[in-house]
């Protein structure tokens, strides 16, 4: 939910109030979600994806047919000068979502990251995770996705229809980070294969309730 395929990429002048760069000009892209604040009762939790009411403030980018805009700093994504707008724009939805999910949770190169799903989100997550130096494990319900996953950079592939996910992941030493990119109501299985202080990020979920998570 933290992006939209907007092609609003423009040069802009450095201003004393911006901390984006010390260069005289930069190129920037804009994702869909411009800003949010967490619910006051849970100050350490970003809840932009929960209910939109008085306790939650979220602003969406709706100016994509416009030529100019004024943005908050957290809404801007730095773009290389030589990048084509047509290449960058499609990455501002799934790309920003997966990139931020991987870089903001303290995972170090060499540690195990699990990407569940090889779809619109997952195929980018696999590539980013590999380029960031993580050991990449891909989960999919169908074995036919194995070749694609390996080509995208996966070190290991587990078919959840023919193998027990927790057992197979624990054989690999468990996961430091698991990113769920396709709807799956059985989240509890992933808690059984997390390393110490490991994390699960749910980017896609079913409308039905998630199985209660019990950790023993």
C-alpha positions as CSV (number, residue, x, y, z in Angstrom):
1,X,0.0,0.0,0.0
2,X,3.0,2.3,0.1
3,X,3.2,3.2,-3.6
4,X,1.5,3.9,-6.9
5,X,2.8,3.7,-10.4
6,X,3.0,7.4,-10.8
7,X,5.3,8.8,-13.4
8,X,5.7,12.1,-11.6
9,X,9.4,12.4,-11.7
10,X,10.9,15.9,-11.9
11,X,14.1,17.8,-11.3
12,X,13.9,20.1,-8.3
13,X,16.1,22.7,-6.7
14,X,17.7,22.2,-3.3
15,X,16.1,24.3,-0.6
16,X,17.6,25.0,2.8
17,X,14.6,23.2,4.4
18,X,15.1,19.9,2.6
19,X,17.5,17.3,3.8
20,X,17.3,15.1,0.8
21,X,20.7,16.0,-0.6
22,X,23.4,18.6,-0.6
23,X,23.5,18.6,-4.4
24,X,22.1,21.5,-6.4
25,X,19.4,19.4,-8.0
26,X,18.0,15.9,-7.7
27,X,15.5,13.8,-9.4
28,X,12.7,12.3,-7.3
29,X,9.7,10.0,-7.6
30,X,6.6,10.0,-5.6
31,X,4.9,7.0,-4.1
32,X,1.2,6.6,-3.4
33,X,1.1,7.0,0.4
34,X,2.4,10.5,1.2
35,X,2.3,10.5,5.0
36,X,0.8,8.8,8.0
37,X,1.0,8.9,11.8
38,X,0.5,5.9,14.1
39,X,-2.5,5.4,16.3
40,X,-1.7,7.2,19.6
41,X,-2.3,4.1,21.7
42,X,0.4,2.2,19.8
43,X,3.1,4.7,19.1
44,X,5.6,2.2,17.7
45,X,3.3,0.7,15.1
46,X,2.7,2.2,11.7
47,X,-1.0,1.7,11.0
48,X,-1.6,3.3,7.7
49,X,-3.2,0.1,6.5
50,X,-5.7,-0.1,9.3
51,X,-8.9,1.9,9.8
52,X,-8.9,5.5,8.6
53,X,-10.4,7.5,11.4
54,X,-9.5,10.4,13.7
55,X,-6.7,8.5,15.3
56,X,-5.0,7.8,12.0
57,X,-3.9,10.3,9.4
58,X,-3.0,9.2,5.9
59,X,-2.7,11.2,2.8
60,X,-2.7,9.8,-0.7
61,X,-1.1,11.1,-3.9
62,X,-3.8,12.2,-6.4
63,X,-1.9,14.7,-8.5
64,X,-0.6,12.3,-11.1
65,X,-2.0,14.4,-14.0
66,X,-0.5,17.5,-12.6
67,X,2.8,19.1,-13.5
68,X,4.0,20.5,-10.1
69,X,3.4,19.5,-6.5
70,X,4.6,20.2,-2.9
71,X,5.4,17.1,-0.9
72,X,6.5,16.0,2.6
73,X,10.0,14.6,2.8
74,X,8.9,11.1,3.6
75,X,6.9,11.0,0.3
76,X,9.9,11.4,-1.9
77,X,12.0,8.6,-3.3
78,X,15.5,9.5,-4.7
79,X,16.0,8.5,-8.3
80,X,19.3,8.1,-10.2
81,X,19.9,10.8,-12.8
82,X,20.3,8.3,-15.6
83,X,17.1,6.3,-14.8
84,X,14.3,6.5,-17.3
85,X,11.0,7.7,-15.9
86,X,9.2,4.8,-17.7
87,X,11.5,2.3,-15.8
88,X,11.1,4.0,-12.4
89,X,7.3,4.6,-12.4
90,X,6.3,0.9,-12.2
91,X,8.5,0.4,-9.1
92,X,6.8,3.1,-7.0
93,X,4.1,0.7,-5.8
94,X,5.4,-2.9,-5.3
95,X,9.0,-1.8,-5.6
96,X,8.9,0.8,-2.8
97,X,6.8,-1.6,-0.6
98,X,9.3,-4.4,-0.9
99,X,12.4,-2.3,-0.7
100,X,11.3,-0.6,2.5
101,X,10.2,-3.9,4.0
102,X,13.6,-5.3,3.5
103,X,15.8,-2.4,4.6
104,X,14.0,-1.2,7.7
105,X,14.1,-4.3,9.9
106,X,17.7,-4.8,10.8
107,X,18.4,-7.8,8.6
108,X,22.1,-8.2,7.9
109,X,23.8,-9.6,4.7
110,X,24.1,-13.3,5.0
111,X,21.0,-13.7,7.1
112,X,18.0,-15.6,5.8
113,X,15.0,-13.7,4.3
114,X,11.9,-15.7,3.2
115,X,9.7,-14.3,0.4
116,X,6.3,-16.0,0.3
117,X,4.8,-15.8,-3.2
118,X,6.3,-15.1,-6.6
119,X,3.8,-12.6,-7.9
120,X,3.7,-8.9,-8.4
121,X,5.3,-8.2,-5.0
122,X,7.3,-11.4,-4.6
123,X,9.2,-11.3,-7.8
124,X,10.6,-7.9,-6.9
125,X,11.3,-8.9,-3.3
126,X,13.4,-11.9,-4.4
127,X,15.6,-9.7,-6.6
128,X,16.0,-6.9,-4.0
129,X,16.8,-9.5,-1.2
130,X,19.5,-11.2,-3.3
131,X,21.1,-7.9,-4.3
132,X,21.2,-6.8,-0.6
133,X,23.2,-9.9,0.2
134,X,20.6,-11.9,2.1
135,X,20.2,-15.7,1.8
136,X,16.9,-15.9,-0.1
137,X,14.3,-18.6,0.5
138,X,11.2,-18.6,-1.7
139,X,7.9,-20.2,-0.7
140,X,5.2,-21.0,-3.3
141,X,2.1,-23.3,-3.4
142,X,3.1,-24.5,-6.9
143,X,6.4,-26.2,-7.8
144,X,6.1,-24.7,-11.3
145,X,7.4,-21.4,-9.8
146,X,10.7,-22.9,-8.8
147,X,12.5,-22.1,-12.1
148,X,11.3,-18.5,-12.0
149,X,12.3,-18.1,-8.4
150,X,15.8,-19.4,-9.0
151,X,16.2,-17.2,-12.1
152,X,15.2,-14.2,-10.0
153,X,17.9,-15.0,-7.4
154,X,16.5,-17.4,-4.8
155,X,19.0,-19.7,-3.1
156,X,16.3,-22.1,-1.9
157,X,12.8,-22.9,-3.0
158,X,10.1,-24.7,-0.9
159,X,6.7,-25.8,-2.3
160,X,4.2,-25.4,0.5
161,X,1.8,-27.9,-1.1
162,X,4.2,-30.8,-0.9
163,X,6.4,-30.0,2.1
164,X,6.0,-28.7,5.7
165,X,7.1,-25.1,5.5
166,X,8.2,-24.9,9.2
167,X,10.2,-28.1,9.0
168,X,12.0,-27.2,5.9
169,X,12.8,-23.7,7.0
170,X,14.1,-24.9,10.3
171,X,16.4,-27.3,8.4
172,X,17.9,-24.2,6.9
173,X,18.4,-22.6,10.3
174,X,15.1,-20.6,10.4
175,X,14.4,-17.1,9.1
176,X,15.3,-13.6,10.3
177,X,12.6,-12.1,8.2
178,X,9.5,-13.5,6.5
179,X,7.6,-11.4,4.0
180,X,4.2,-12.6,3.0
181,X,3.3,-11.2,-0.4
182,X,0.3,-13.4,-1.3
183,X,-2.9,-14.0,0.8
184,X,-2.4,-16.7,3.3
185,X,-4.7,-17.3,6.3
186,X,-2.3,-19.7,8.0
187,X,0.3,-17.3,9.4
188,X,0.9,-19.4,12.5
189,X,3.1,-21.8,10.6
190,X,5.6,-19.1,9.9
191,X,6.1,-18.3,13.6
192,X,7.5,-21.8,14.1
193,X,10.5,-21.1,12.0
194,X,11.6,-17.7,13.0
195,X,15.0,-17.0,14.5
196,X,15.5,-15.1,17.7
197,X,13.9,-11.6,17.2
198,X,12.8,-12.6,13.8
199,X,9.9,-10.8,12.1
200,X,7.0,-11.5,9.9
201,X,5.7,-8.7,7.5
202,X,2.3,-9.2,6.0
203,X,1.8,-7.3,2.8
204,X,-1.1,-9.3,1.5
205,X,-3.9,-11.0,3.5
206,X,-7.3,-12.6,3.0
207,X,-10.5,-11.0,4.1
208,X,-11.1,-13.9,6.4
209,X,-9.6,-13.8,9.9
210,X,-5.9,-14.8,10.3
211,X,-5.3,-18.0,12.4
212,X,-4.5,-17.1,16.0
213,X,-0.8,-17.1,16.6
214,X,0.4,-19.1,19.6
215,X,4.1,-19.2,20.5
216,X,5.3,-21.7,23.0
